Amino acid sequence: MSRAPCVLYRFAHDLRLDDHAGLAAACALGEVVGVLVLDRQIVARLVRSPRRAAVYCAAVQALDSALRRYGSHLVVRRGNVGTTLREVARGCGASAVAWSASYEYAGRLADQHLQSILEEAGLRALLVHDAPVIAPEDTDLSGPDGRGYRAFAGYYERWQRLILGRDLSTAPIAFSQTVLHSEPLPSAQEFGACAQIAPIAEEEVAASLAAFLVGPALQYAVTAKVPASDGTSRLGADLSLGRLAARRVVRETLARLNDPFLLAEERTSLGSFLRALARRDFFLQLAWYAEGEDRALQEEMRDFLLASDHPGLSAWLEGRTGFPLVDAGMRELRLTGWMHPRVRPVAASFLCFDLGVDWRIGRDLWERWLIEDDPALATGNWQWAAGVGADLAQVPRIYDPERQRRRVDPEGRYVSRYVDELAGLPVGAWAGRPAGASQLELDLFGPVGYPKPILDHQASAHAYLARYRAYRRERAGTT
Ligand SMILES: Cc1cc2nc3c(=O)[nH]c(=O)nc-3n(C[C@H](O)[C@H](O)[C@H](O)COP(=O)(O)OP(=O)(O)OC[C@H]3O[C@@H](n4cnc5c(N)ncnc54)[C@H](O)[C@@H]3O)c2cc1C
């Protein structure tokens, strides 16, 4: 009996077996050998954030265990990805290599390079869209000029129609039982992390999705806006490392929407959750068509002068600006590797507008702590926050940090969780602030060591807007 042909599947940011478009495509060509090459690009991203490295290594360990349950194993190698894949393919007689597409500019270039190296070596290279629910190149989503959508509203309208009309499940997979030489699995310490964390099986990740959909998702429309309520899914890291398929999240959310006993508000909440997932696909397609991750999407904003430093930059970074919501967000990020999504735009706005610092600097500084590993989402969101991306607002969306705090955390419950100096304040001290006050009366906190605001928000916002308007006027005059 002749053996089935062998095909390599290269894992990178798709560390699961379930509902995997790349694996399914590979499997259509033969029995799959799973390979992980710790190349320069992956190592650079792991070294940058030790917490991310620990989570990544745990996910790799879980992936290897899952493959072993199929009688296979993960082939781990360190080095140049092209050279390594060619060697492994030669070793097991594989004639094809499949992998999942990257969306950020550098990743796309690397994919193209790898594709040509493999093809030059006579191997079939199969690049598959796995991360988004709907691929950017889907003809219906490529936009009026074939370069994707720049505005979310139009994109979302089409996206909703596409997910309804599709079977999003993927085919079963078969793995090669051939035992190949593998280097040791990566360990967190290898990338500068102190602690190793226990592997979490992909079934556990799927279970947290299921738990979210029967509970918190039904109040999502309200609670996602309240950082203290922990009402969001917290699936960002799992989606970015590919421990969970976005297709599965959408499929299960749509199935949940079929429950005839849901209340109207609960349907609205599930709809808002789907909208959040559409935003992920939207930013992936923006990156897919972008000319570089450091270039502002809005061409007319590319020459607007941004500062590379500010005397308040380290206070922002350390969560000591004297603006409680900004500080709580930054401290949450540093402590946990995640910042609540409702707080992120406020903290980002403070850097971009109050400090006038370049959004690229903010994006790269967050990298030190974030577990999520998705440069396309980081860039898209930071550009949006800085008013140079896919946001169609006429003027930059400058958040008043204290007004936002009053809106999303009126009793200071979220702030108290992360800003120790403010933890002892009675609820009345938060709720009792004068409604029209633009900032907290921070002298109240003097005795417990919380810093006074490092700047006057209104004055900084006005100064930024004046500079912005002058720039736009000048450009309008010269074009
Ligand atoms: C300034 C800024 C920077 C960000 N940087 C990153 C980043 O580096 N990496 C990253 O993965 N995400 C980033 N985000 C998006 C989002 O805040 C995170 O994905 C966050 O972890 C979502 O938390 P959650 O899973 O509880 O979200 P939920 O509200 O439960 O949403 C479910 C899923 O929808 C997707 N989603 C929700 N909001 C967005 C959004 N604004 N953009 C894209 N996808 C979204 C995420 O995949 C999320 O897991 C950033 C947002 C902002 C405003």
The ligand as an ORCA input file, in Angstrom:
! r2SCAN-3c Opt
* xyz 0 1
  C      -5.115     52.032     21.146
  C      -5.500     50.561     20.998
  C      -4.510     49.612     20.822
  C      -4.837     48.273     20.639
  N      -3.831     47.379     20.457
  C      -4.118     46.086     20.223
  C      -3.074     45.144     19.993
  O      -1.885     45.490     20.019
  N      -3.412     43.857     19.730
  C      -4.711     43.448     19.714
  O      -4.967     42.261     19.479
  N      -5.727     44.310     19.943
  C      -5.476     45.618     20.184
  N      -6.491     46.503     20.403
  C      -7.888     46.035     20.242
  C      -8.600     45.550     21.527
  O      -8.587     46.548     22.499
  C      -7.972     44.275     22.075
  O      -8.044     43.251     21.105
  C      -8.593     43.800     23.395
  O      -7.847     42.753     23.949
  C      -9.978     43.332     23.264
  O     -10.382     42.813     24.509
  P     -11.459     41.658     24.546
  O     -10.932     40.438     23.881
  O     -11.961     41.512     25.928
  O     -12.548     42.344     23.589
  P     -14.050     42.078     23.278
  O     -14.746     43.367     23.493
  O     -14.576     40.895     23.991
  O     -14.057     41.835     21.706
  C     -13.947     40.527     21.129
  C     -12.837     40.515     20.124
  O     -13.114     41.454     19.088
  C     -11.890     42.007     18.615
  N     -11.879     43.448     18.841
  C     -12.561     44.161     19.756
  N     -12.264     45.471     19.640
  C     -11.366     45.574     18.636
  C     -10.668     46.656     18.049
  N     -10.814     47.923     18.453
  N      -9.810     46.381     17.053
  C      -9.633     45.138     16.602
  N     -10.260     44.067     17.128
  C     -11.117     44.283     18.128
  C     -10.766     41.381     19.420
  O     -10.240     40.288     18.709
  C     -11.489     40.931     20.668
  O     -10.840     39.875     21.330
  C      -6.203     47.862     20.618
  C      -7.189     48.828     20.820
  C      -6.848     50.162     21.000
  C      -7.948     51.185     21.165
*
